[in-house]
Structure formats: structure tokens, C-alpha cells
Amino acid sequence: MQRAVCTAALALVACALVIPVAAGLRAVSAKQQAPAADAIFELNPADTKVSFTLSATMHTVHGSFRALRGRAQYARGTGAVTGEFVVDAASGETGDSGRDKNMHKDVLESEKYPAFTFRPDRLEGAVAAAGESEIKLHGMFSVHGADHEMTIPVKVKVDGGQWTASAKFPVPYAEWGMKNPSTFVLRVGKSVDVEIAATGTVKAAER
């Protein structure tokens, strides 16, 4: 009996020693496998424009949203990107208060889902350290409480410590579970075209 107790005690001691060591090794391994970032891109929300267009019966609806924040770390060697860009869903406006009220209440449900978030994970192509580049940015777009995989074509220009970027892509809002506001008289498109003109600062990542 005493021998069994000693054996159990030794086993517990071994676990207490081995588990932290194993966890530490896993953390070191994960750190070694994670791509080292070369550059950090910070968004300037005040100078970033997020606009949208939606086709409708006999006219096209134009509107805009306000960018809240954005940051991405980019590893040129692998094309890996981490970070997020966030847009204020509740800021959406089209210039018609009645239409905007219906958009927020019935389509976006912006009180329940107050933000759109894009979390990039990799890009196709490469962002040059200086000058213009055309890339495809892949990631997850979170809207209306759900994540959707997207690849967005982006034009980027780096000039010293500044960057600008432009992108245009469709969002199939009806397919993604949001209400189509069409009525018997008024018909609108099932997707909305989003256009972004972004700017910010870029700096080398600390090693």
C-alpha cells in the first residue's frame, strides 16, 4: 500500500514537471513556426472612405460607412498577414433618413451587429517596400453575425512611411442572410458594391 502511494506521488510530481515543460516547448515551437512580420500597416480612419452602391428600380442608391480602426502585420517572405480592419455598421447613411432607418432596422440590424470586420490571413502577390503593387488579400469578413471567406483585389502604394490602398468588391448581402428590402413596387439588387479608399502609416516590425 505504501509503495503504491509512493508510486502515485512520484507520478504526480513527474506530471507537475513534465506538463509545464511540454507547454513551454509547444509555445516555443509555435513561436518558431509563426512567420516573422516585416512591416506593420496602421489605418488612418479619419482619412479612409468606405462607400457603397446598390442598384434599385430606376435609380442607384449611394451611401457610406465610417472606418473605426485597422492594423495588419505583413511577412513578405511568406505572404502571411495578421490583423483586422473594422467599420462602424451603425454609421451607414444614404442621404435619406427614412431609407437609412429601414436599412439599419431591417437589413443590417446594426443595433445587434454594430460592426463589420475583415481579418486578413494571407495575400497573393507582394507589397513592394516602395511604389505601387496589386495584390489579392484573403481573409474572413464578419458581417451580420457570421464569417464569410473572401479574397479582395487591392491596389497598394507605399511612399516612405505612408501607404494608400483602394479596393472594390461585391457583398452578396441577401445570400449571406440579410433581408432584401425589395417590395412589389421597389426592386433592389441582391448584392451591394463596396469601394474603399484607405490610407495610413507603415513601419518596420520590431525583431
C-alpha positions as YAML, in Angstrom:
chain: A
units: angstrom
residues:
- id: 1
  name: MET
  ca: [0.00, 0.00, 0.00]
- id: 2
  name: GLN
  ca: [2.79, 2.39, 0.95]
- id: 3
  name: ARG
  ca: [4.61, 1.51, -2.26]
- id: 4
  name: ALA
  ca: [1.51, 2.31, -4.32]
- id: 5
  name: VAL
  ca: [1.15, 5.65, -2.58]
- id: 6
  name: CYS
  ca: [4.78, 6.49, -3.28]
- id: 7
  name: THR
  ca: [4.40, 5.50, -6.91]
- id: 8
  name: ALA
  ca: [1.33, 7.69, -7.28]
- id: 9
  name: ALA
  ca: [3.12, 10.58, -5.60]
- id: 10
  name: LEU
  ca: [6.08, 10.21, -7.94]
- id: 11
  name: ALA
  ca: [3.72, 10.15, -10.92]
- id: 12
  name: LEU
  ca: [2.09, 13.39, -9.78]
- id: 13
  name: VAL
  ca: [5.47, 15.04, -9.33]
- id: 14
  name: ALA
  ca: [6.52, 13.89, -12.80]
- id: 15
  name: CYS
  ca: [3.34, 15.30, -14.31]
- id: 16
  name: ALA
  ca: [3.86, 18.57, -12.48]
- id: 17
  name: LEU
  ca: [7.33, 18.83, -14.01]
- id: 18
  name: VAL
  ca: [6.61, 17.47, -17.48]
- id: 19
  name: ILE
  ca: [3.41, 19.36, -18.29]
- id: 20
  name: PRO
  ca: [4.87, 22.89, -17.92]
- id: 21
  name: VAL
  ca: [7.98, 21.85, -19.85]
- id: 22
  name: ALA
  ca: [5.85, 20.39, -22.65]
- id: 23
  name: ALA
  ca: [3.69, 23.51, -22.72]
- id: 24
  name: GLY
  ca: [6.78, 25.64, -22.91]
- id: 25
  name: LEU
  ca: [8.16, 23.58, -25.78]
- id: 26
  name: ARG
  ca: [4.87, 23.90, -27.65]
- id: 27
  name: ALA
  ca: [4.90, 27.67, -27.14]
- id: 28
  name: VAL
  ca: [8.49, 27.88, -28.41]
- id: 29
  name: SER
  ca: [7.61, 25.67, -31.37]
- id: 30
  name: ALA
  ca: [4.57, 27.80, -32.23]
- id: 31
  name: LYS
  ca: [6.68, 30.94, -31.98]
- id: 32
  name: GLN
  ca: [9.29, 29.45, -34.28]
- id: 33
  name: GLN
  ca: [6.65, 28.39, -36.81]
- id: 34
  name: ALA
  ca: [4.86, 31.77, -36.83]
- id: 35
  name: PRO
  ca: [6.12, 33.92, -39.71]
- id: 36
  name: ALA
  ca: [8.07, 36.98, -38.62]
- id: 37
  name: ALA
  ca: [6.40, 40.21, -39.70]
- id: 38
  name: ASP
  ca: [8.44, 42.63, -41.82]
- id: 39
  name: ALA
  ca: [6.04, 45.57, -41.81]
- id: 40
  name: ILE
  ca: [3.14, 46.91, -39.78]
- id: 41
  name: PHE
  ca: [0.39, 48.84, -41.56]
- id: 42
  name: GLU
  ca: [-1.75, 51.15, -39.40]
- id: 43
  name: LEU
  ca: [-5.00, 52.58, -40.76]
- id: 44
  name: ASN
  ca: [-5.88, 56.26, -40.50]
- id: 45
  name: PRO
  ca: [-9.69, 56.04, -40.06]
- id: 46
  name: ALA
  ca: [-10.26, 59.79, -40.43]
- id: 47
  name: ASP
  ca: [-8.84, 59.79, -43.97]
- id: 48
  name: THR
  ca: [-10.36, 56.47, -45.04]
- id: 49
  name: LYS
  ca: [-13.55, 56.34, -47.11]
- id: 50
  name: VAL
  ca: [-15.91, 53.36, -47.25]
- id: 51
  name: SER
  ca: [-18.69, 53.82, -49.80]
- id: 52
  name: PHE
  ca: [-21.31, 51.55, -51.33]
- id: 53
  name: THR
  ca: [-23.74, 51.45, -54.24]
- id: 54
  name: LEU
  ca: [-26.92, 49.43, -54.56]
- id: 55
  name: SER
  ca: [-28.95, 49.16, -57.74]
- id: 56
  name: ALA
  ca: [-32.66, 49.87, -57.37]
- id: 57
  name: THR
  ca: [-35.69, 50.46, -59.56]
- id: 58
  name: MET
  ca: [-35.00, 53.46, -61.84]
- id: 59
  name: HIS
  ca: [-32.02, 54.67, -59.76]
- id: 60
  name: THR
  ca: [-28.91, 53.67, -57.82]
- id: 61
  name: VAL
  ca: [-28.53, 54.16, -54.08]
- id: 62
  name: HIS
  ca: [-25.21, 55.61, -52.89]
- id: 63
  name: GLY
  ca: [-24.05, 55.54, -49.28]
- id: 64
  name: SER
  ca: [-21.11, 55.43, -46.94]
- id: 65
  name: PHE
  ca: [-19.80, 54.00, -43.66]
- id: 66
  name: ARG
  ca: [-17.16, 55.23, -41.24]
- id: 67
  name: ALA
  ca: [-13.95, 53.27, -40.65]
- id: 68
  name: LEU
  ca: [-13.14, 52.69, -36.97]
- id: 69
  name: ARG
  ca: [-9.66, 51.16, -36.87]
- id: 70
  name: GLY
  ca: [-7.27, 48.88, -38.71]
- id: 71
  name: ARG
  ca: [-3.89, 47.25, -38.30]
- id: 72
  name: ALA
  ca: [-2.07, 44.50, -40.18]
- id: 73
  name: GLN
  ca: [1.30, 42.80, -39.83]
- id: 74
  name: TYR
  ca: [2.79, 41.56, -43.08]
- id: 75
  name: ALA
  ca: [5.53, 38.97, -43.66]
- id: 76
  name: ARG
  ca: [6.95, 39.47, -47.15]
- id: 77
  name: GLY
  ca: [8.71, 36.12, -47.23]
- id: 78
  name: THR
  ca: [5.55, 34.05, -46.78]
- id: 79
  name: GLY
  ca: [2.74, 36.44, -47.68]
- id: 80
  name: ALA
  ca: [1.19, 35.89, -44.24]
- id: 81
  name: VAL
  ca: [-0.93, 38.72, -42.84]
- id: 82
  name: THR
  ca: [-2.46, 39.11, -39.38]
- id: 83
  name: GLY
  ca: [-4.67, 41.85, -38.03]
- id: 84
  name: GLU
  ca: [-8.12, 43.31, -38.56]
- id: 85
  name: PHE
  ca: [-9.95, 46.24, -40.13]
- id: 86
  name: VAL
  ca: [-13.20, 47.41, -38.52]
- id: 87
  name: VAL
  ca: [-16.02, 49.52, -39.98]
- id: 88
  name: ASP
  ca: [-18.87, 51.09, -38.00]
- id: 89
  name: ALA
  ca: [-22.05, 49.47, -39.33]
- id: 90
  name: ALA
  ca: [-24.24, 51.89, -37.38]
- id: 91
  name: SER
  ca: [-22.69, 54.85, -39.23]
- id: 92
  name: GLY
  ca: [-24.18, 53.82, -42.58]
- id: 93
  name: GLU
  ca: [-26.12, 56.55, -44.36]
- id: 94
  name: THR
  ca: [-27.53, 57.17, -47.83]
- id: 95
  name: GLY
  ca: [-28.84, 60.72, -47.51]
- id: 96
  name: ASP
  ca: [-32.46, 59.61, -46.96]
- id: 97
  name: SER
  ca: [-33.38, 59.36, -43.26]
- id: 98
  name: GLY
  ca: [-36.38, 57.10, -43.83]
- id: 99
  name: ARG
  ca: [-34.41, 54.73, -46.04]
- id: 100
  name: ASP
  ca: [-31.50, 54.74, -43.58]
- id: 101
  name: LYS
  ca: [-33.83, 53.87, -40.70]
- id: 102
  name: ASN
  ca: [-35.16, 50.86, -42.60]
- id: 103
  name: MET
  ca: [-31.64, 49.83, -43.64]
- id: 104
  name: HIS
  ca: [-30.40, 49.75, -40.04]
- id: 105
  name: LYS
  ca: [-33.54, 48.19, -38.57]
- id: 106
  name: ASP
  ca: [-34.48, 45.59, -41.20]
- id: 107
  name: VAL
  ca: [-31.33, 44.83, -43.21]
- id: 108
  name: LEU
  ca: [-28.17, 45.49, -41.20]
- id: 109
  name: GLU
  ca: [-29.75, 45.17, -37.74]
- id: 110
  name: SER
  ca: [-26.92, 47.45, -36.68]
- id: 111
  name: GLU
  ca: [-28.01, 47.69, -33.04]
- id: 112
  name: LYS
  ca: [-27.39, 43.95, -32.75]
- id: 113
  name: TYR
  ca: [-24.43, 43.80, -35.16]
- id: 114
  name: PRO
  ca: [-22.68, 47.19, -34.80]
- id: 115
  name: ALA
  ca: [-19.53, 46.48, -36.84]
- id: 116
  name: PHE
  ca: [-18.15, 44.88, -39.98]
- id: 117
  name: THR
  ca: [-14.74, 43.27, -39.52]
- id: 118
  name: PHE
  ca: [-12.25, 41.95, -42.05]
- id: 119
  name: ARG
  ca: [-9.47, 39.73, -40.68]
- id: 120
  name: PRO
  ca: [-6.82, 39.06, -43.35]
- id: 121
  name: ASP
  ca: [-4.63, 35.97, -43.15]
- id: 122
  name: ARG
  ca: [-2.59, 35.97, -46.37]
- id: 123
  name: LEU
  ca: [-2.13, 37.74, -49.67]
- id: 124
  name: GLU
  ca: [-1.36, 36.73, -53.23]
- id: 125
  name: GLY
  ca: [1.40, 38.77, -54.81]
- id: 126
  name: ALA
  ca: [3.63, 41.03, -52.76]
- id: 127
  name: VAL
  ca: [3.54, 44.54, -51.35]
- id: 128
  name: ALA
  ca: [6.63, 46.38, -52.54]
- id: 129
  name: ALA
  ca: [8.62, 48.32, -49.95]
- id: 130
  name: ALA
  ca: [8.14, 51.39, -52.18]
- id: 131
  name: GLY
  ca: [5.85, 52.16, -55.10]
- id: 132
  name: GLU
  ca: [2.64, 50.55, -56.33]
- id: 133
  name: SER
  ca: [1.55, 46.92, -56.00]
- id: 134
  name: GLU
  ca: [-1.53, 44.93, -56.99]
- id: 135
  name: ILE
  ca: [-2.42, 42.10, -54.63]
- id: 136
  name: LYS
  ca: [-5.28, 39.83, -53.62]
- id: 137
  name: LEU
  ca: [-5.99, 39.89, -49.90]
- id: 138
  name: HIS
  ca: [-7.59, 36.76, -48.44]
- id: 139
  name: GLY
  ca: [-9.37, 36.59, -45.10]
- id: 140
  name: MET
  ca: [-12.63, 36.37, -43.18]
- id: 141
  name: PHE
  ca: [-15.28, 39.07, -43.46]
- id: 142
  name: SER
  ca: [-17.58, 39.21, -40.42]
- id: 143
  name: VAL
  ca: [-20.95, 40.82, -41.06]
- id: 144
  name: HIS
  ca: [-24.40, 40.40, -39.52]
- id: 145
  name: GLY
  ca: [-23.08, 37.87, -37.00]
- id: 146
  name: ALA
  ca: [-21.44, 35.47, -39.46]
- id: 147
  name: ASP
  ca: [-18.00, 34.94, -41.01]
- id: 148
  name: HIS
  ca: [-17.53, 34.73, -44.78]
- id: 149
  name: GLU
  ca: [-14.34, 33.82, -46.61]
- id: 150
  name: MET
  ca: [-13.31, 36.48, -49.12]
- id: 151
  name: THR
  ca: [-10.48, 37.36, -51.46]
- id: 152
  name: ILE
  ca: [-10.34, 41.09, -52.21]
- id: 153
  name: PRO
  ca: [-8.30, 42.66, -55.04]
- id: 154
  name: VAL
  ca: [-6.36, 45.63, -53.67]
- id: 155
  name: LYS
  ca: [-4.10, 48.29, -55.18]
- id: 156
  name: VAL
  ca: [-1.50, 49.50, -52.69]
- id: 157
  name: LYS
  ca: [1.04, 52.30, -52.85]
- id: 158
  name: VAL
  ca: [3.83, 52.75, -50.31]
- id: 159
  name: ASP
  ca: [5.64, 56.08, -50.15]
- id: 160
  name: GLY
  ca: [8.08, 56.44, -47.28]
- id: 161
  name: GLY
  ca: [6.20, 55.89, -44.05]
- id: 162
  name: GLN
  ca: [2.77, 56.31, -45.70]
- id: 163
  name: TRP
  ca: [0.51, 53.96, -47.63]
- id: 164
  name: THR
  ca: [-2.68, 54.26, -49.63]
- id: 165
  name: ALA
  ca: [-4.92, 51.48, -50.91]
- id: 166
  name: SER
  ca: [-8.05, 51.10, -52.98]
- id: 167
  name: ALA
  ca: [-10.39, 48.14, -53.30]
- id: 168
  name: LYS
  ca: [-13.76, 47.37, -54.81]
- id: 169
  name: PHE
  ca: [-15.76, 44.18, -54.26]
- id: 170
  name: PRO
  ca: [-19.36, 42.90, -54.15]
- id: 171
  name: VAL
  ca: [-21.10, 41.84, -50.95]
- id: 172
  name: PRO
  ca: [-23.98, 39.39, -51.62]
- id: 173
  name: TYR
  ca: [-25.94, 40.53, -48.59]
- id: 174
  name: ALA
  ca: [-29.12, 38.57, -49.45]
- id: 175
  name: GLU
  ca: [-27.17, 35.34, -49.94]
- id: 176
  name: TRP
  ca: [-25.48, 35.98, -46.60]
- id: 177
  name: GLY
  ca: [-28.76, 36.02, -44.72]
- id: 178
  name: MET
  ca: [-29.68, 39.69, -44.63]
- id: 179
  name: LYS
  ca: [-33.12, 40.84, -45.65]
- id: 180
  name: ASN
  ca: [-33.68, 42.01, -49.22]
- id: 181
  name: PRO
  ca: [-35.67, 45.27, -48.86]
- id: 182
  name: SER
  ca: [-37.42, 44.85, -52.22]
- id: 183
  name: THR
  ca: [-41.16, 45.45, -52.35]
- id: 184
  name: PHE
  ca: [-43.78, 44.90, -55.06]
- id: 185
  name: VAL
  ca: [-43.03, 48.38, -56.42]
- id: 186
  name: LEU
  ca: [-39.37, 48.87, -55.49]
- id: 187
  name: ARG
  ca: [-36.82, 46.26, -56.56]
- id: 188
  name: VAL
  ca: [-33.20, 46.38, -55.41]
- id: 189
  name: GLY
  ca: [-30.14, 44.32, -56.25]
- id: 190
  name: LYS
  ca: [-29.23, 41.23, -54.22]
- id: 191
  name: SER
  ca: [-25.65, 42.40, -53.75]
- id: 192
  name: VAL
  ca: [-24.06, 45.72, -52.89]
- id: 193
  name: ASP
  ca: [-20.79, 47.05, -54.33]
- id: 194
  name: VAL
  ca: [-18.37, 48.28, -51.69]
- id: 195
  name: GLU
  ca: [-15.50, 50.62, -52.50]
- id: 196
  name: ILE
  ca: [-12.70, 51.52, -50.11]
- id: 197
  name: ALA
  ca: [-10.08, 54.25, -50.32]
- id: 198
  name: ALA
  ca: [-7.78, 53.76, -47.34]
- id: 199
  name: THR
  ca: [-4.65, 55.42, -46.04]
- id: 200
  name: GLY
  ca: [-2.32, 55.12, -43.10]
- id: 201
  name: THR
  ca: [1.23, 54.68, -41.88]
- id: 202
  name: VAL
  ca: [3.70, 51.83, -42.33]
- id: 203
  name: LYS
  ca: [6.75, 50.96, -40.27]
- id: 204
  name: ALA
  ca: [9.23, 48.11, -39.98]
- id: 205
  name: ALA
  ca: [8.29, 45.48, -37.42]
- id: 206
  name: GLU
  ca: [10.46, 45.15, -34.34]
- id: 207
  name: ARG
  ca: [12.56, 41.99, -34.21]
...
